[in-house]
């Protein structure tokens, strides 16, 4: 392994000038924060697309100063000697427009007013993210990508690359993703946004002062965490246990509520909410969830297969059995559309009870097939294609025992 070799890491931002969003509105200058790892050799570029509240800080140390996140979100996957080996591949990850980690979004300063954009920032879409990334890669001198990969809405970003820039991508790996959200997830996201917009401190998005809609954003984040977990993982982690004698409630409760236990699962959600509101922007959460909710791979085409017909590379679709945010069935529908489009595809199903978070917390399951796909395409030894049959035990891809 090459884990001891040093790797060049660049953490920077670039001004891309005037940018017109898919909604038809423009801003005079789009600033994009990004990180790169390794050296570009002409044919080894890998674009990693972050999930909803992720950032450009995908690997390594030093996140506090650039992305607001202390820990890199895919550090177990990207790095020297890891699945996406930065001694071999040139990895690029950019914060998407509409976010709050250095790329232009609602908290950014509008140069025409010298105040934060707030809700005057143009509506953003996954297509906007893709076009922004293409412009950034042009600035970096990267004309072609060996692989585009990412999880959750980052996986939708991956699909949009195959749809919009099929000649610029050799391989795609959407992980824990689908061509669109189902109605249940749309409904939960709508409730999360209402928690923010009904917080009195939201002030119609003009809250950039002493007060912020922390309670609304906290509830939105808690809803998100419930969506990311599974029944099995919640039962294993929390059960019905009380939070303990020293645990303090983060939210007020009614007098009668004091009689009942403050449960461990409540304490966990409160902690997640408290840490999230310290690092994220409420308006950005509104913008990014709407981008995810509005995404439809088939938009502008008759079907998903038609949308991907121009892509002649290979695809690895990866899903997780307990993920109810983006289900195995949705992933198989995506893989089936690729087969109809004559795209070489493998659907790798991981037997996991972690829920949607599995793509972040199970590197031992994600890493081997991704590494093999990078090196060998769908012929890689660790890549398992279900062939459309996702209900039988032998459809589940094996986990490498040396990584468990």
GIHUBEL-V238218 format. One record per residue. N is the residue number from 1. SS is DSSP state (H for helix, E for strand, C for the rest). PSI is psi as a letter, one per 40 degrees, with the letter a starting at -180 (* if undefined). BURIAL is 1 if it has 16 or more other C-alpha atoms within 10 Angstrom, else 0. Layout:
{{N;SS;PSI;BURIAL} {N;SS;PSI;BURIAL}}
This chain:
{{1;C;i;0} {2;C;f;0} {3;C;d;0} {4;C;e;0} {5;C;h;0} {6;C;i;0} {7;C;h;1} {8;C;h;0} {9;E;h;1} {10;E;h;0} {11;E;h;1} {12;E;i;0} {13;E;i;1} {14;E;i;0} {15;E;h;0} {16;C;e;0} {17;C;a;0} {18;C;h;0} {19;E;h;1} {20;E;h;1} {21;C;i;1} {22;C;d;0} {23;C;e;0} {24;C;e;0} {25;C;i;0} {26;E;i;0} {27;E;i;1} {28;C;d;0} {29;C;h;0} {30;C;h;1} {31;E;h;1} {32;E;h;1} {33;E;h;1} {34;E;i;1} {35;E;i;1} {36;E;i;1} {37;E;h;1} {38;C;a;1} {39;C;h;1} {40;C;h;1} {41;C;e;0} {42;C;d;0} {43;C;f;0} {44;C;f;1} {45;E;h;1} {46;E;h;1} {47;E;h;1} {48;E;h;1} {49;E;h;1} {50;C;i;1} {51;C;a;1} {52;C;d;1} {53;C;e;1} {54;C;a;1} {55;C;a;1} {56;C;e;1} {57;C;g;1} {58;C;d;1} {59;C;i;1} {60;C;a;1} {61;C;i;0} {62;C;f;0} {63;C;d;1} {64;C;d;0} {65;C;e;0} {66;C;d;1} {67;C;e;1} {68;C;e;1} {69;C;h;1} {70;C;d;0} {71;C;h;1} {72;C;h;1} {73;C;e;1} {74;C;f;1} {75;C;d;1} {76;C;e;1} {77;C;d;1} {78;E;h;1} {79;E;i;1} {80;C;h;1} {81;C;e;1} {82;C;a;1} {83;C;d;1} {84;E;g;1} {85;E;h;1} {86;C;e;1} {87;C;e;1} {88;C;d;1} {89;C;i;1} {90;E;h;1} {91;E;h;1} {92;E;h;1} {93;E;h;1} {94;E;h;1} {95;C;h;1} {96;C;i;1} {97;C;h;1} {98;C;e;1} {99;C;a;1} {100;C;f;1} {101;C;f;1} {102;C;d;1} {103;C;i;1} {104;C;h;1} {105;C;a;1} {106;C;d;1} {107;C;e;1} {108;C;i;1} {109;E;h;0} {110;E;h;1} {111;C;e;0} {112;C;e;0} {113;C;e;0} {114;C;e;0} {115;E;i;0} {116;E;i;1} {117;C;d;1} {118;H;b;1} {119;H;e;1} {120;H;e;0} {121;C;i;1} {122;C;i;1} {123;C;i;1} {124;C;i;1} {125;C;i;1} {126;H;d;1} {127;H;d;1} {128;H;d;1} {129;H;d;1} {130;H;d;1} {131;H;d;1} {132;H;d;1} {133;H;d;1} {134;H;d;1} {135;H;d;0} {136;H;d;1} {137;H;d;1} {138;H;d;0} {139;H;d;0} {140;H;e;0} {141;C;f;0} {142;C;h;1} {143;C;d;0} {144;C;i;1} {145;E;h;1} {146;E;d;1} {147;E;i;1} {148;E;h;1} {149;E;i;1} {150;E;i;1} {151;E;i;1} {152;C;b;1} {153;H;d;1} {154;H;d;1} {155;H;d;1} {156;H;d;1} {157;H;d;1} {158;H;d;1} {159;H;d;1} {160;H;d;1} {161;H;d;1} {162;H;d;1} {163;H;d;1} {164;H;d;1} {165;C;f;1} {166;H;d;1} {167;H;e;1} {168;H;e;1} {169;E;h;1} {170;E;d;1} {171;E;i;1} {172;E;i;1} {173;E;g;1} {174;E;h;1} {175;E;h;1} {176;C;f;1} {177;C;i;1} {178;C;i;1} {179;C;e;1} {180;C;i;1} {181;C;i;1} {182;C;i;0} {183;H;d;0} {184;H;d;0} {185;H;d;1} {186;H;d;1} {187;H;d;0} {188;H;d;0} {189;H;d;1} {190;H;d;1} {191;H;d;0} {192;H;d;1} {193;H;d;1} {194;H;d;1} {195;H;d;1} {196;H;d;1} {197;H;e;1} {198;C;e;0} {199;C;h;1} {200;H;d;0} {201;H;e;1} {202;H;d;1} {203;H;f;0} {204;H;f;0} {205;H;e;1} {206;C;f;1} {207;C;e;1} {208;C;g;1} {209;C;b;0} {210;C;d;0} {211;C;i;0} {212;C;i;1} {213;C;g;1} {214;H;d;1} {215;H;d;1} {216;H;d;1} {217;H;d;1} {218;H;d;1} {219;H;d;1} {220;H;d;1} {221;H;d;1} {222;H;d;1} {223;H;d;1} {224;H;d;1} {225;H;d;1} {226;H;d;0} {227;H;d;1} {228;H;e;1} {229;C;i;1} {230;C;i;1} {231;H;d;1} {232;H;d;0} {233;H;d;0} {234;H;d;1} {235;H;d;0} {236;H;d;0} {237;H;d;0} {238;C;d;1} {239;C;a;0} {240;C;f;0} {241;C;i;0} {242;E;i;1} {243;C;e;1} {244;C;i;0} {245;C;d;0} {246;C;e;0} {247;C;h;0} {248;C;h;0} {249;C;h;0} {250;C;d;0} {251;C;i;0} {252;C;i;0} {253;C;i;0} {254;C;i;0} {255;H;d;0} {256;H;d;0} {257;H;d;0} {258;H;d;0} {259;H;d;0} {260;C;i;0} {261;C;i;0} {262;C;h;1} {263;E;i;1} {264;H;d;1} {265;H;d;1} {266;H;d;1} {267;H;d;1} {268;H;d;1} {269;H;d;1} {270;H;d;1} {271;H;d;0} {272;H;d;0} {273;H;d;1} {274;H;d;1} {275;H;d;0} {276;H;d;1} {277;H;e;1} {278;H;d;0} {279;H;e;0} {280;C;i;1} {281;C;h;1} {282;H;d;1} {283;H;d;1} {284;H;d;1} {285;H;d;1} {286;H;d;1} {287;H;d;1} {288;H;d;1} {289;H;d;1} {290;H;d;1} {291;H;d;1} {292;H;d;1} {293;H;d;1} {294;H;e;1} {295;C;h;1} {296;C;h;1} {297;C;d;1} {298;C;e;1} {299;C;h;0} {300;C;e;0} {301;C;i;0} {302;C;d;0} {303;C;i;0} {304;H;d;1} {305;H;d;1} {306;H;d;1} {307;H;d;1} {308;C;e;1} {309;C;d;1} {310;C;e;1} {311;C;h;1} {312;C;e;1} {313;C;a;1} {314;E;i;1} {315;E;i;1} {316;E;h;1} {317;E;h;1} {318;E;h;1} {319;E;i;1} {320;E;h;1} {321;C;d;1} {322;C;e;1} {323;C;h;1} {324;C;e;1} {325;C;d;1} {326;C;h;1} {327;C;i;1} {328;H;d;1} {329;H;d;1} {330;H;d;1} {331;H;d;1} {332;H;d;1} {333;H;d;1} {334;H;d;1} {335;H;d;1} {336;H;d;1} {337;H;d;1} {338;H;d;1} {339;H;d;1} {340;H;d;0} {341;C;e;1} {342;C;f;1} {343;C;h;1} {344;E;h;1} {345;E;i;1} {346;E;h;1} {347;E;h;1} {348;E;h;1} {349;E;h;1} {350;E;h;1} {351;C;h;1} {352;C;i;1} {353;C;e;1} {354;C;e;1} {355;H;a;1} {356;H;d;1} {357;H;e;1} {358;H;d;1} {359;H;e;1} {360;H;d;1} {361;H;e;0} {362;C;g;1} {363;H;d;1} {364;H;d;1} {365;H;d;1} {366;H;d;1} {367;H;d;1} {368;H;d;1} {369;H;d;1} {370;H;d;1} {371;H;d;1} {372;H;d;1} {373;H;d;1} {374;H;d;1} {375;H;d;0} {376;H;e;0} {377;H;a;1} {378;H;e;1} {379;H;e;0} {380;C;i;1} {381;C;d;0} {382;C;e;1} {383;C;h;1} {384;C;h;1} {385;C;h;1} {386;C;e;1} {387;C;f;0} {388;C;e;0} {389;C;h;0} {390;C;e;1} {391;C;e;0} {392;C;i;0} {393;H;d;0} {394;H;e;0} {395;H;e;1} {396;E;h;1} {397;C;i;1} {398;C;i;1} {399;C;h;1} {400;C;h;0} {401;H;d;0} {402;H;e;0} {403;H;e;0} {404;C;*;0}}
